[in-house]
Amino acid sequence: MKKIKLYQIDAFTDRVFGGNPAAVCVLDAWLPNETMQQIAAENNLAETAFVVPKGEKYEITWFTPTVEVDLCGHATLAAAHVLFQYGSHTSSTITFLSRRSGVLTVEKNGDALTLDFPADVLEPAETPEALITALGKAPQETYQGKTDYLLIYTSQADVEAFNPDIALINTVPARGIIVSAPGDEVDFVSRFFCPQVGIPEDPVTGSAHTSLTPYWSKRLGKKTMTARQLSKRQGALQCEFLDDRVKITGKAVTYLKGEIEV
């Protein structure tokens, strides 16, 4: 049996039971993918991040309960929170190395953490009929990025009102579906449905904001914006568009510290 420290962190929030929960396992060396997938399934959270120190940097990967994913913002934020709070990392910046998404950094500024991620490239797209049926309303605009569809609606009320047919969304070939609109009290709001990777609705999705930030920056003519993800748990983010990169800032709090045996 191998004992592994496990943390559960609520990301993109300043309170427990808000934001998006992620598990973080800090390892001495990589476990087999099958074992990491089993741990993520046992945790049954949207994401479990696995981190391995490599010199002064850290290799990172992410698993949902069903698959390994290319990029996860909230679990990266959670992993940085763990390393800053409970690890031996002393500088204000952490560099993560992802085999699927390259170099990712997280900077600590007070109690806020800022992700530096590659910006998504969006192309106008036809709206799949299954999405119009599943959501019950056609969008104003539709775009397709590297892994997700982005659907733009008129108002925050539209986004709040969706009660989609998750089984029908699951038939669309994409990692997930972002729905977004101008916010009443923030620059833009969103929700994220991703049954394709085992999560009907993700509470707060950092990686979705690599698509949302370029879109809203160009539409609003602003580099820095405030955002809210309108899941039941809610999440608050500040986003900055830097051409081929985006900076996504949020807070994180610890819910659980423990140890697992595998």
Secondary structure, 3 states (H helix, E strand, C coil): CCEEEEEEEEECCCCCCCCEEEEEEECCCCCCHHHHHHHHHHHCCCEEEEEEEECCEEEEEEECCCCEECCCHHHHHHHHHHHHHHCCCCCCEEEEEECCCEEEEEEEECCEEEEEEECCCCEECCCCHHHHHHHCCCCCEEEECCCEEEEECCCHHHHHHCCCCHHHHCCCCCCEEEEEEECCCCCEEEEEEEHHHCEEEECCCCCCHHHHHHHHHHHHCCCEEEEEECCCCCEEEEEEEECCEEEEEECEEEEEEEEEEC
